[in-house]
């Protein structure tokens, strides 16, 4: 009796999963909507919203399943100096997430509504491949938001995809 119940439960689960897979349209994009940070975006194919951000204080995360992730969190109060705040956040998250033997700034520029800074970490060991970190501070009047993107291993195509996801968050 117990075996029949277990088999029936497994059959129902398999049928449900198959139905969901068959009815989903190929290329359906995921969606991110983070009311606390005030950001939303349609995600490109291969990216999906995660359940819990890996860093405390962030309110949402999206992942690509190949080493890329983007996290968002609201910033309390107005931002007086976006460049300085972005630089400080990049240094903090570089120490926490990259821990590279050599970390270089690959981009640091003003945005129409904030600032962005990107870093590349290299490692002396043979196991770790280079990593990429982008920090974006969007200084919107009503709700400033901090975005942190991390990619390991860092590759040109993956970096472009990560940057595209980050710039699509509004």
C-alpha positions in Angstrom: 0.0 0.0 0.0 2.8 2.4 1.0 4.7 1.6 -2.2 1.6 2.3 -4.3 1.1 5.6 -2.6 4.7 6.6 -3.2 4.5 5.6 -6.8 1.3 7.5 -7.3 2.8 10.6 -5.7 5.9 10.3 -7.9 3.7 9.9 -11.0 1.6 13.0 -10.2 4.8 15.0 -9.6 6.3 13.9 -12.9 3.1 14.7 -14.8 3.0 18.2 -13.2 6.6 18.9 -14.1 6.1 17.6 -17.6 3.0 19.7 -18.1 4.7 22.9 -16.9 7.7 22.2 -19.2 5.5 21.5 -22.2 3.3 24.5 -21.7 6.1 27.0 -21.2 7.0 28.9 -24.3 10.6 28.6 -25.5 12.5 31.8 -24.9 10.1 33.1 -22.2 12.0 35.7 -20.3 12.0 35.7 -16.6 11.0 38.8 -14.7 12.4 40.6 -11.6 10.3 42.8 -9.5 11.8 44.1 -6.3 9.4 46.5 -4.5 11.8 47.2 -1.7 14.7 48.3 -3.9 12.2 49.8 -6.4 13.7 47.9 -9.5 12.1 45.8 -12.1 13.3 44.2 -15.3 12.6 41.6 -17.9 15.4 39.1 -17.7 17.1 37.6 -20.8 16.9 33.9 -21.5 18.9 31.9 -19.1 18.6 34.4 -16.2 16.1 33.8 -13.3 15.2 35.3 -10.0 16.8 33.7 -7.0 15.0 33.1 -3.7 17.6 34.6 -1.3 20.4 37.0 -2.0 23.8 35.6 -0.8 24.8 38.9 0.8 22.8 40.3 3.8 21.0 43.6 3.1 20.2 42.9 -0.5 16.6 42.4 -1.3 16.7 40.5 -4.6 19.1 38.5 -6.8 19.1 37.1 -10.3 21.4 34.4 -11.6 22.4 33.0 -14.9 23.4 29.5 -13.7 26.9 29.9 -15.1 28.6 32.0 -12.4 26.8 35.3 -12.9 24.6 37.1 -10.4 23.2 40.5 -9.9 21.9 41.8 -6.5 19.9 44.9 -5.6 19.3 46.8 -2.4 17.7 50.1 -1.5 20.0 52.9 -0.3 18.8 54.8 2.7 18.6 58.6 2.4 19.9 60.9 -0.4 23.3 60.3 -2.0 25.5 63.4 -1.8 28.5 62.1 -3.8 27.6 59.2 -6.2 31.2 58.6 -7.3 32.5 58.4 -3.8 29.7 56.1 -2.6 30.2 53.8 -5.6 33.9 53.7 -5.1 33.5 52.8 -1.4 30.9 50.1 -2.2 33.2 48.6 -4.9 36.1 48.4 -2.4 33.8 46.8 0.2 32.3 44.2 -2.1 35.7 43.5 -3.7 37.1 42.6 -0.3 34.0 40.5 0.5 33.4 38.8 -2.8 36.5 38.8 -5.0 39.5 38.5 -2.6 41.8 38.6 -5.6 45.5 38.6 -5.5 45.4 41.5 -8.0 42.3 43.7 -8.5 42.2 46.3 -11.2 39.6 48.9 -12.1 38.4 48.3 -15.6 35.8 51.0 -15.7 34.8 54.0 -13.6 32.3 56.4 -15.1 29.3 58.7 -14.3 25.9 57.6 -15.5 23.0 60.0 -16.3 21.4 58.8 -13.0 24.3 57.7 -10.9 27.8 56.1 -11.1 29.3 52.7 -12.0 32.6 51.0 -11.2 33.8 47.7 -12.5 36.7 45.6 -11.2 38.6 42.5 -12.4 40.3 40.2 -10.0 43.1 37.8 -10.9 44.4 35.0 -8.8 47.8 33.4 -8.5 46.6 29.9 -7.9 45.7 27.6 -10.8 42.2 26.9 -9.6 40.6 30.3 -9.7 40.0 32.0 -13.0 39.6 35.8 -13.2 36.4 37.3 -11.7 34.5 40.5 -12.5 32.6 42.8 -10.2 30.4 45.7 -11.3 28.8 48.1 -8.8 26.2 50.6 -9.9 24.6 53.3 -7.8 21.4 54.7 -9.3 20.7 58.0 -7.6 17.0 58.3 -8.4 15.3 61.1 -6.5 12.7 59.0 -4.8 14.7 55.8 -4.2 18.4 55.4 -4.7 19.4 51.7 -5.3 22.7 49.8 -5.2 23.3 47.1 -7.8 26.2 44.6 -7.5 27.0 42.2 -10.3 29.5 39.3 -9.9 30.8 37.0 -12.5 33.2 34.1 -12.1 34.8 33.0 -14.3 35.0 36.3 -16.2 34.6 35.9 -20.0 33.8 38.6 -22.5 30.3 37.3 -23.6 29.3 36.6 -20.0 30.5 40.0 -19.0 28.4 41.6 -21.7 25.3 39.7 -20.6 25.9 40.7 -16.9 26.3 44.3 -17.9 23.1 44.1 -20.0 21.1 42.8 -17.1 22.4 45.5 -14.8 21.6 48.3 -17.2 18.1 46.9 -17.7 17.2 47.3 -14.1 15.2 50.5 -13.6 
